[in-house]
């Protein structure tokens, strides 16, 4: 639809334009926050969502899916606007048709002297048209030799300056108007040129613009092809993921068949959501291409105009008409959702296997226990911890297993722990890499403003919420995220890159650490240990107790966790590792790498190391 020439209609059309498709409203509906959208556009925007519905314009969120009501008042206003614009377009087309196809029916230009015979020439100097008889003085007399003659012109007044009643001889490019020689005084600071030169320059500009539009059209075509290719790749990715899920579910299908169907539906819904967005963007690009083609046609038509004034008017209007390059927003499948869905299935399979295997081991041990009453002291170290202090007689047989948590044996064990820590501090980075653990971030724990990228190894803070799905393990108060891997035993080493800003925390925590409230912050409870950078200040935190540390300039931090030894070391990675701080305790639960980010400029990256 062409833009209305009336400024009032143009402003009204802008108010009645959908912010999603950028066209006039079609069956407009109103969301609770007061904004209006096309019903079909809003449905596409919410396609595949089961919760966290939000306004596409102001991002206001709604508890449930809003009941959309058709805005009948807006419908009537849009229909009236379309009627006015249609009538205006018909009038313009009729005028253009009369000028182009009906020239033979127009009345001729008559001689200004006799007003009876059609004129054959128009004198721009005399500003009058003459028939052959009255034109003779201009042809015969030397006095008229310098007068400029041209084919008959109908409205000579349009070629005159309304202020000075003189012919237009110059064009002011700064104001975009034709001026006479007397107007030059008022435009002496402007860039002016003769009409012929101005026309030639305008032709060059429009031809260059035509080439730009051609390039934009070609670029839009390539983008449309890319969108189709990406759509096919997304569908193929979804298909591969569904096949992987089927393979995982084949081992436990008898137990969790319903879970399999639910998980496949998540991937299918994500595929449908992404494909719908690709179709929508493809349609927008098609409309953009049509708009560009329409402007090209207008420029082609303007370049055929022989009348200088009309041409310059059209050229000025066309030069002010701008078109934006075609843009395809980044659309991809929710890799967090796919990764978490697939990983949950793998974890579930492992849990089922682990829950079945210990049962068989316990049955075998139960048969051996009566005949070997002295076996527990030499049993694996994890066995005494299972019984804890519920078996009174057995406690006397296991003093070496419970002693590390008591007072006297701890004093004897302390030197060995110190020596163990010192031995690790003396190791080179190459020696520490034998304990390397490649950490990835757990999407289900990420706070709503934490952005995960680069295959879940990079974290940063967004200024706006990410609208993650609700999960019981997700942090709600602090911008934190945990590693996906957990460690119950053994020695593990990983490194973290401080890429930007120094408002962050790096540490470890139990999986049972609170995810809500002020005590969910890293180091502010008994379930987490961390080193915190707050600008130039470095401090250690555990159980809400802070200890200020010497300032160590480092961009890469190494974390060494010794589960059986009961300590975690934070060091600055370099040619020689520098100790930042160490925590010593007895770990009673599985430990997770933990990270806290304070400001929007903070970026942390997990280093992927070859073991």
Secondary structure, DSSP 4 states (H G I P E B T S, - for coil): -PPPSSHHHHHHHHHTB-TTT-SB-SSEEE-TTS-EEEHHHHHHHTTT-SS-EE-TTT--EESS----EE-HHHHHHHHHHHHHHHHHHHHHHHHHHHHHH-GGGSPPPBPTTTSSSBPSEEETTTTEEE-HHHHHHHHH-GGGTT--EES--S-GGGGB-TTT--B--EEETTTTEEE-TGGGGTTTTS-EEEHHHHHHHHHHHHHHHHHHHHHHHHHHHHHHHHHHHHHHHHHHHHHHHHHHHHHHHTTTTTT-HHHHHHHHHHHHHHHHHHHHHHHHHHHHHHHHHHHHHHHHHHHHHHHT---HHHHHHHHHHHHH---PPP--------HHHHHHHHHHHHHHHHHHHHHHHHHHHHHHHHHHHTT-TT-GGGS-HHHHHHHTTS-HHHHTT-HHHHGGGSHHHHHHHHHHHHHHHHHHHTS-HHHHGGGB----B-GGG--TTEEEETTTTEEEE-SS---PPP-TTS-SSS-EEEEEEEESSSEEEEEEEEEE-SEEEEEEEETTS-SSSGGGSTTSSTTEEEEEEETTEEEEEETTEEEEE-----SEEEEEEETTTTEEEEEE-SSS-EEEEEEE----S-EEEEEEE-STT-EEEEPP---
